Amino acid sequence: MLTPSQEWSAKITAWQQSGMPLAGWCRENSENYHRFLYWRKRLAVPDPGRFLELTLPAAPISLECNGVIVHISKGFDSGLLADILSVLKRD
């Protein structure tokens, strides 16, 4: 049995693959339009505490935290970055 999140995730995928306008898809599939909007918004927000893997582009990137800007390029020392972020987090 699917959880409500799994069920709505499947419905959202079906709608996206259909290429139909949302209102038309809801009518055709006997779904409540406003309930669909609710679940689409709810499922679009990542879980807090969920980590996303970042891959660095060829060009350097900059992170800003508490007004401090850290420039990062390929080959950076991840331990040093963790230490820097830990210090910034304390402020």
Legacy VTK file of the C-alpha trace (Angstrom):
# vtk DataFile Version 3.0
C-alpha trace
ASCII
DATASET POLYDATA
POINTS 91 float
0.000 0.000 0.000
1.322 3.440 -0.936
1.682 6.280 1.540
-0.168 9.498 0.656
3.169 11.105 -0.301
4.006 8.240 -2.658
0.511 8.311 -4.147
0.631 12.056 -4.800
4.160 11.876 -6.111
2.958 9.353 -8.689
0.007 11.596 -9.603
2.282 14.609 -10.006
4.601 12.602 -12.253
1.633 11.396 -14.322
0.405 14.971 -14.757
3.889 16.226 -15.734
4.283 13.453 -18.300
0.835 14.116 -19.753
1.748 17.608 -20.959
-1.776 18.728 -20.079
-2.707 21.882 -18.189
-3.182 21.044 -14.514
-6.873 21.962 -14.358
-7.650 19.775 -17.366
-5.659 16.863 -15.983
-7.491 17.126 -12.653
-10.889 17.159 -14.375
-9.989 14.184 -16.555
-8.658 12.215 -13.575
-11.345 13.252 -11.073
-8.824 14.937 -8.765
-9.487 18.011 -6.661
-7.475 20.874 -8.188
-6.731 22.602 -4.854
-5.724 19.347 -3.164
-3.385 18.701 -6.089
-1.790 22.151 -5.625
-1.367 21.452 -1.917
0.442 18.166 -2.511
2.565 19.560 -5.338
3.772 22.337 -3.033
4.246 19.998 -0.068
6.296 17.505 -2.046
8.414 20.199 -3.715
10.014 21.212 -0.409
12.994 19.031 0.494
13.071 17.490 3.955
15.032 19.585 6.436
18.212 17.716 7.206
18.339 16.180 3.760
21.728 16.679 2.163
22.246 17.327 -1.511
25.512 16.497 -3.196
27.068 19.490 -4.900
29.475 19.209 -7.760
31.719 22.159 -8.321
31.751 23.787 -11.731
35.060 24.486 -13.451
34.820 28.122 -12.353
35.204 28.974 -8.648
32.053 29.503 -6.597
31.414 31.754 -3.602
29.486 30.974 -0.416
28.243 33.722 1.861
27.451 33.145 5.528
26.887 35.849 8.137
28.408 38.451 5.826
31.584 36.435 5.202
32.277 35.351 1.622
34.272 32.158 1.032
35.591 31.498 -2.486
35.926 27.811 -3.395
37.548 26.258 -6.434
38.194 22.697 -7.547
40.631 20.827 -5.343
39.682 22.713 -2.163
40.435 21.224 1.245
37.047 19.940 2.474
38.292 19.703 6.074
39.294 23.360 6.039
35.908 24.326 4.591
34.142 22.343 7.337
36.218 24.171 9.963
35.417 27.565 8.406
31.680 26.814 8.278
31.752 25.581 11.870
33.249 28.867 13.027
30.764 30.902 10.986
27.871 28.877 12.367
28.724 29.931 15.928
28.066 33.617 15.222
LINES 1 92
91 0 1 2 3 4 5 6 7 8 9 10 11 12 13 14 15 16 17 18 19 20 21 22 23 24 25 26 27 28 29 30 31 32 33 34 35 36 37 38 39 40 41 42 43 44 45 46 47 48 49 50 51 52 53 54 55 56 57 58 59 60 61 62 63 64 65 66 67 68 69 70 71 72 73 74 75 76 77 78 79 80 81 82 83 84 85 86 87 88 89 90
